[in-house]
Amino acid sequence: MERAVPERLRRWYAQNARTLPWRLPPGSGRGADPYRVWLSEVMLQQTTVAAVIPYFHRFLARWPDVQALAAAPEEAVLAEWAGLGYYARARNLIRCARAVSAAGGRFPEDEAGLLALPGIGAYTAAAIAAIAFDRPAVVVDGNVERVMARLYAEPTPLPAARPALRARAAALTPRRHPGDHAQAVMDLGATLCTPKSPRCPDCPLADLCAARREGAPERYPLRAPRAPKPQRHGIAYLLRRPDGAVLLERRPRNGLLGGMLGLPGTAWQDMRPDPAPPFAADWREAGTVHHVFTHFRLELRVLAAEAGMAAEPDVGSFRQPDRGALPSVMRKALDIGLAGLGAAGPGV
């Protein structure tokens, strides 16, 4: 299998490779731009290709190389990132760009050097090494895990199965054109060996697949039961002046949504907090935001009020609302708060 799989994937990929803005065509014989590979891989972490492509184009238009991104104001990068989520990635993106720029603007070509950069983990280092520098690195993302789990009918559930699946992927990684091979396995998982309704008849590895022989490819990869996500609660305050400006504050650099703009509010905690508005006003119930983060669910109560032009709250500053500069949970809170100001309701 170690010889058959790479060759079949090479032929399949030559005819079926996805066209993506950070890629070179299969068989090009040269590595892709490491800046584009790095930027796309960071954006693609826990985000879909369709969602990433417009962000990728906008980033390239504003910051066409790593030196340009390194010189960009952090606030501008965070604003452009808004909506992609997992904002620690954006902060690490800036730190990494500045580290590469300070070292002369060239990314290291090996995994060890790449791993030393801020925000680059084992998967991203392997992807850059293989795709940009044609190094025989083992690239394992969720698609690759699924392909390996089905190909070998891996009996151990995730996440405990990850070392075994990585070893399987390593055994299949060729020394020639490892970047094309890595992208071929990822494309196979994204287009044919999908989580649901895999297109087994079209798969170049169908006759080698142990899960297909069992007649239950969708059963793999096996997964250990997940613990339910905890519930947290908070309050966000929407204060609007007659000129349409709303009160916004920048969150602390460290922590969830670090450095992003948002409505002022309480900490997010296990118990429902008591209201503590940032300004004396006729605060009214506007509604509730329900948002799911990686590690918890959030119920965010939104209170809204009008303020005069002379209002001077103790926190934040008044700005014209730019939804594009806000993380998605704050966009929801802004929309609910603005809608609530148009309806009568009991004060707080």
Protein Blocks (a to p, Z undefined) as FASTA:
>chain_A
ZZmmmmmmmmmmmmmgccdfkbccehklpacdfklmmmmmmmmgopafklmmmmmmmmmm
mmmbfklmmmpcfklmmmmmgongpmllmmmmmmmmmmmmmnnopacfbfklmmmpghia
fklmmmmmmmmnopacddddfklmmmmmmmnopabdcfklmmmmmmmmmmmmcfbhkllm
mmmmmmmmmmmmgfbhpafklpcklmmmmklmnopaklpccddddddddddddddddddd
fkopacdddddfbdehihiacdddddddfbdcddddfbdcddddfbdcddddfkbccddd
dddddddfkbccfbhcdddddfklpcfklmmmmmmmmmmmmpgcddZZ
